Amino acid sequence: MTPVKFFIYSRKSVYTGKGESVENQVEMCRQYIFSKFPESVSGSGIAVYEDEGFSAKNTDRPRFRQMLADMRTCRPDYLVCYRLDRISRNVSDFSALIEELNERSISFVCIKEEFDTSKPMGKAMMYIASVFAQLERETIAERVRDNMLMLARTGRWLGGTAPLGYGSEKISEIIIDGRIRTACKLKEIPAELETVNAIFDKFIELQSVSGVSKYLINKGIRSRSGKFFSLPGIKEILQNPAYCTADKDAFLYFNTVNADICFDEKDCSGRFGLLAYNKRDYKKKNAPRRPADQWIVAIGKHSGLISGRRWSAVQKIIEDNIPTGKKPAKMHNDYSLLSGLIVCEKCGSRMFAKPRSVKSSNGRQYDYICSSKLRGGTKLCSCPNLTGMQTDELVCRNISGYVKESPRILTLLEKLERDIRNSEKDDPQETVEAAVKKLSDEADNLICALSQGELSTAFVQKVNARIAEIDSEIKKLEDKKNALGLESEADRSDQADIVGAIAEELFDMKKIFSEPGALSVHERRSIVRLIVKRIYWDGENMRICIGGK
């Protein structure tokens, strides 16, 4: 087998039309290798790794990851790339790569900048160049935001799906030298705006998104797609600044939340609506909303619908309903065993426990109701409810019979106990130690960079600041490692003991589910969910699916 002495890495981002293609990068690297290392390349192989369509902001690239894995087994003599920023524009990532290459005695060659880490000056210049590569990336991000601010001041609609109540309309205007500039604005759709107005009115009245949903369903009011409004869809409408009129109350609200406001208070005529840019983080999955202090808010060219006072009052209600540490969300009730485990076969929705208003001598009375029915009444689902306590007792009797007749549940519990006691999972201490080593290596590399020649004051200050951050992070990780050392063994033992106790208790299901105080509701619920996978109710018959069946 021919030994591989050279790795070539090439990368091209789809977000720019500039730069060399991956094929050209590889060809230039090949030519460089044959011209500079004719003796080494003779009788050896060259492995090529190409990532196309990936940014250099991090190293989460498939072929780059594969190259690192192969590097640990093949151990080439050289890693060659066309230009430094093909590898990374992040100083930390780049530093970690160079450290790994040094540990494996692999030289890094960058043909465009003519760096070679087998030489001391090449290594020093490499670190400095990587700092400027990261600076370039941050500068590009800053220019993008500046451009967004400039567009925001024009009040343009930048595209995408227009909010309910508006459509997108092209407008043209003549600028210098008779040239025509085309842009988009939001155009009102009166029928849809009536729905938006009703949503705001009902929310202020009911102070509940689910209450608004039920009102819309009962009135037969549907979304633009013809479906009933979802709860997130209603909340999105209530939080959209496009409906808010640009008046003094709106200016005060966005000033209070520290948004980037692109207009003065004197511009608040109360005629136009607002537009918010930079509302979502499209780099993350599902593009979550950014905090309001990161928004860029401008006056649009469309008519506003909701006054600033009314709109900010709605935001206050929404904020007050968000769970906090002092007011946690109630994830589970403290009376039912099967809430969320039962599926309505008529519509496919899950069924949840809802308490009755009147308590009986037996304790709290409740029913299992289809969530679609809870949301929109019988217009969405007409499946009959289930009486809560009777359903719980019926399911528990079935579980008791299953446990007595089948040894499978005991086998399951024994395996669970064995797996916990003989766990081969990664030791969390080792994970922390790996993080500490990575940070320590980064600090060493930065210190090494400071010792190479004369550097600017700004660069030295930046490196010193990062070293201080690393020291702080290492201290936190060391504290975490010490805590893990004290707790992990005890935690695993406790878990195994709990499983063993459940195994013993399962053989007396009557005691578990009927005797007062034998186990709490939460403990009984855990045992039920260990055995029952899903329960199906079609309005007449109930099917209980045990385990994986």
N, C-alpha and C positions, 0 to 999 in steps of 0.2 A: 504494500500500500504506500502510495506516494505521500511523504510528510507534507503538511500544510504549514508553510513558514510565514505566509502573508494573509492577513484579513483586510478586505476592502469594504468600507462602509460608505453608503451614499444615501442622501435623504432629499426629498423635494416636497414642499408644502403646496397643497392645492389652493391655498388662499392668496397666492400671488402668481402672476404670469412671468415674473422676472427670474433670472438665475439660470443655471445650467440644469439640463435634464439629468435624471439618475443615470441614464445610459452614458451620456457624455462624461459625467463625473467618474464613472467606473473606467471608461476608456483612458482618460487622462491619468488616473491612478496607475493603471497597468503600464502605460508608457513610462511613467516616472520610475516604477519598480524596475523595469527592464533596463532603463538607462543608468540608474544609480546603484542597483544591486545585481549586476549581471551574474556574478558568481553564486550569490545566495539563491537566486531564483532558479538556477539550473538544477534540474532534478527534484524540484519541490512544487507543491501545488499552491493555488491562490483561491481562497474562499471569498465569495462576494455576498454581501448583505444589503438589500435595498428596501427602504421604507418610502413609499410614495403616498402623499396625502396626509402627512403627519407634521405637526408643528414642533419647534425646538424648545417649547416652553417647559417640557419635562422629558423624561426618558421612557415614558409609557408607550413604547412602540414595539410591535411584534418582532420584527427582524432584528432590532437592536437588542431586545431581550434574548433572542435566540443566539445572537453573536456572543453575548456575555456567557451564556451557558456553554457554548462550544469552546470558548476561550479557556474555560476551566478544565476541559478534557484534552483539547488539541494542543494547547500552549504554543501559539505561533510566536515568531520572533518580532513581527511588526504588525501594528494596526495602522492602516493608511487611509486617509480621507482627503477629499478635495479641498475643503475649507473648514476652519474651526467651528463655525456656527452650524455645520451639518451635524455635529455631535450634540451640542447643547448650547443654549444661551443662558443657562443658569449656573452660577459660580459653584454652588454646593454640589449639584449633579456632576459637573465637570471635575471638581476636586476629587469626588469619590471614585470616578472612573480612573483618573490618573494614578490615584493611590493603589487601586487594584492592579493596574498595569505594572506599576513599580514592584509590587509584591511578587508578581509572576515573571518579572524580568522581561516584560514586553515593551518595546519602544513604540512611541506614538509619533507618526509622521503626518504633518499637514502640508500638502504640496503647494498650496496657494500662498500661505504665509511663510513657508519654508522653515517650519519648526520641526525639531527632532529632539524628543525627550531623552535620547541617549546622551545628549550634551547638556551641561548645567545651564548655559545661557538660553538654550531652546526651552528648557523647562520653565525658567523664570518668565520668559516672554510669553509662554503659553498661558500662564495664570493671568498675566496682565491683560492679554488679548481677550480672555474669557470674561473679565470684568467689563470691558467695553462692549462685548457682545450682549451681556445682560443689560447694560445701560441702554443699548440700542433698542432692545425689546421693550423696556420700560418707557423709553421716549416715544416709540410707536404707539403704545397704549395711551400715553398722554395726548398725542396728536389726535387719536381717534376721539377722545373725550372732548377736546377742543373743537373738533369738527361737529360733534353732536351738539355742543353748546351753540355753535353758530347756526346750525339748522333749526334748533329749538327757537331761536329768536325770530325766525321767519314765520313760525306758527304752522308749518307744513305738516300734513299727514304723511308719514314716511312709508306707508304701505302696510301690508298684512290685513288680517280680517278686521273690518270696521266693527266697532261695538254696536250692540243692539240699539236701534233707533237712528243709525246713521249709515250712509253709504259713502264710497270714495268717489270724488269728482275731480277731473282734471281742470286746471285753470292755467291760462297763459298770460304773460305780461311782457311788454316790450322794455328792454333795458338798453344800456349804452350801445351806440352804433346801430340801432335798429334791430338788434338781435332779440329773439323771442325765447323766454325762459318758461318752461312748463313745470308745474308742480301739482300737488294734489291737496285737496281739502276735504273735510267731512261735510256731507250734505244730509240734511234732516229727512227722516222718514216718519211722518206724523203718526201713522198707525202704530208703529213700533215704540215711539216715544210715549204713547199713552200707556203701554205695558210697563215701561220703565218707571213712569210716574206712579203707577199703581204699586209697583214693587217697593218704592221708597215710602209711599204713604202707609202701606201695610206693615212694613218693618218698623217704622216709628210708632205705629199703634200697638203692634204685638211684641216688638223687641225680640223676635225669634225668626231665624232663617227657615226653620222647619214649619213654623206657623205660616209664613209667606208662601212656602211651597204648597201646603195644604189648601190655602186660599186660591192659588192659581189653578190647581188641579180641579177643585170644585167648580170654578168658573170656566173651566175648559180652555184656559189660556196656555198656549204652547210657545215654544221657542221658534227661532227662525228655521230650524231644521224640521219642525213639525212634531218634535217630541216634547214631553213635559220637562220643565226646567229642573236640572239637578241642584242639589244644595250648594256645591262649589260654584255652579254657574250663577246662582242668585247672589252669592257672596261676592263674586267677581264684579257683577254689575254694581252692587252697593259700594264697592271700593274703587271704582273707576273714576278718576278725576275728569274724564271727558264730559261727564254730565254736570260737573260743578261750574257755576258761573264765576267768572273772574271779577269778584267784588272784594271789598275791604276785609270781609270776614274770611274769605278764602285766602287772601294774602296773609292774614294774621295766623291762620291755621298752619300753612306751609312754612311760614317763618318760625313758628314755634317748634315744628318737628325738624328744623334745620335742613330743609330741602334746598336745592340750588335754584333759586327763583330768578327767571330771566326777564323780569319786568318790575317796574316801580309801583308803589301804592297809588300814585297819581294816574297810572294807566288803567286802573280798575274801574271801567265804565259800567260793568254789570251787563253788558250786551253779549259778550262772547264767552264760550266755554274754555276750559283748560285742556292742555295736552301734557302728558308726563312721559318723558323719555328716560331710558335706562332703568325701567321698572323691573326688568327680569334679568336673571343671570343665565344667559344661554350657554355658558360653558358647563353648567351642571345639568344633571339628568332632570327632565321634566321642567326645566327653566323656572326655578322657584322665584317668588317675588323678592326683590331686594328691600331692605328697610327704607322708609321714606326719606331718610337723610342722605340717601344716595340718588334720589330722583332729580331729574332736571325738569322743572315745571315752567311752562310758557303759556301765553295766551294764544289760543287757536283762532281759526277763521270761521268756526261754526258757532251757532247760537247755543248758549248755555241752557240747561233745563232746571237744575236744582240750585237754589241759593247757597252761598257759602256757609251761612249759618246752619241751614238744614243739612247740608252735606257733612259738615264737621260734627254735627250732633249724631249723625248715623255712625261716623267713624268712632265716636266716643262709646256708643252702645256696643259696637263690635269689639273694641279693645277691652271693655269691662267684662265681656263674656269669655275672654281668652283665659284658660286656666293658668294659675301661677303657683309658686311654691306654697303660698298661704291658702290658695283656693284650688286644690288639685282637681283634675277631671275625675269623675266617678266612672271608672272603667267597668266595674262589675257590681251588681247588686249584692245584697247580703241575705237573700232569701231563696232564690231559685237555683236549681242544679243544671238546667239544660238551656239556659238563654244563649242563643247564637249557635247552638248545636243542632237545632231542628231546622230543616229546610222545607219550605212550602213548595210542593210539587206543581201547583197551579201556575206559579209565576217564576219560580226559581230563586226567590228571595229567602233570606234567613228569617227566623222567627225569634222574637225577643220577649222577655217577660215584662209585663206592665201591671203594676199593682192596682187593685181595686180601691175605690175611695173609702169603702167601709171595711173595718177589720172584724173578724169573727173571733169566737172563743178559742179557735184552734191556732190563732196567730194571723199573720198577714195573708190575705187572699190575693191571688194574682192569676193572670192568664198569659198564655203564649200567643202572640199576635204577629202575623206576617208584617215585615218591615214596610213593604209597599202599601199595605192596608193602613199601617200607622201613619204613613206619609200622606196618602191621598184618599183614604177611605175606600169604599167598595168600588169606586170608579176604576181604581188601579188593580184591586184584587178582592175577590169575594170569598176567599177560603175561610171556613169557620175557625174560630179561635179554639184553643185547647185549654182546659182548666188546669192551672199550674200544678197544684199539689197532687191531684189525681194522676197527672201525666208523670210527675217525678216518681210516685210510688210504683206505677206500672213499669217504668223503665228499670227501677231498682230491683223489682221482682225478677225481671228477665235477666238482669246481670247476675243475681244470686244463683239462678238456675244454671247459667252458663259457667260460672266459676266452679260449681259442684260437679258438673258433667265433663268439663274440659280441663285437662292438665296444661293446656297451652298457656293459660294466664300465669301459672306458676313458673313455667319455663321462661316466659318473657321476663318476669321479675328477677329470676335467678341470673339471667344473662345481664340484665341491667345492673344488678348488684356487683357481678363479676367484672363488668366493664369499668365500673367506677373504681373498684379496688385495684384493678390492674390496668389502669388507664395508661395508654401509650401516646396520649396527646402531647403536643409540644409543651415543654415546660415554660410557663410565662416568665420565669426568671431568665431563661436563656434568651427570650425575645428582648427583654429589657437590656441584658448584657450586650446583645448585638447592637442595639440602638446606642448604648453608651460608647461602644467601640467605634461606631461610625462617626459619632460626634467628636470623639477624641482624635480620630484620624483627620477629620476636617480641620480641627484646631491646629494640629501639627502641620498640615499643609499650608494653612494661612501664615503660621509663624515662619515657615520655610520661605514663603513668598516675600515676607517682610525683610528677610535677610539677603535678598538678591538685589544688589545694586541700589541706586538712588531712586526713590519713589516719591510721588507727589504727596503733599500733606493731606489732601482730601482722601486719597486712596488709603493711606496709613490709618487715618481716623475711621474710615469705613471698616477696614479689616479689624482694628482694635475693638470696635463696637460689636462686630459679629463674634469675636472671640469671647467677649464678656457674656453675650447671649448664650453661647455654647456652654460656658462654665455653669450658668444658671440652670440650663436644661439638664446637664449631667447631674447636678446636685439633686434635682427633682427625681430623676430616674433612679439614682442610688437610693433615695429614700423609699421609692416604690419597690425596689428590689428587696430591701430589708423587710418591708412589710409583707411582701409575698412569701418570703422565707419563713416567717412566723405563722402565716395563716393557711397556706395552701394544703399542707398535709392534714391539718385539722378539718378543713372544709371537705376534703375528699372522704375522710373517715365519717364525718357527720352525714354526708349524702348517702353513703352506703348503709349506714345504720337506719336512716329513714326508710330506704327501700326495703330493707329487711323487716322493719316494723310493719310496713304496708302488706308485705307478703303474708305475715302472720295474721293480720287483721282481716284480710280478704276472705278467709275461710269462715268468717262469721258475719256475712253481709247484713243479716237481720240486726245484729248489734250496731253495725256502722250506721245504718240508715233509719233505724227506729228508736233506739234508746236515746233519750235526751242527754245532751252533753257528751256523747261518746266521741264525736268529732265535730269540728266546726263546719259551717256551710262550705267554706273555701276548701277545706280538706276533703270533704265528700265530693265536691265538684271535681277536684283533681283526680280522684279515684275513678269517677265516672268517665272522664275524658281519657284516662289511660286505657280503658276497655272499649269504649264506644267511639267509633270513627264519625258517624253521622246518623241522624234520625230523619226520616222522610214522612211527611204528612200530606195526604192528598184531599183531606176534608172528610174522609170516611175511614181510611185505614192508615195504620202507622207501621213503618218498616224500620227496624233497628239494625244498623250495620256494625257488627262487632269487629274490632281490630282492622285488618286490611281488606276485609271482605266487601 
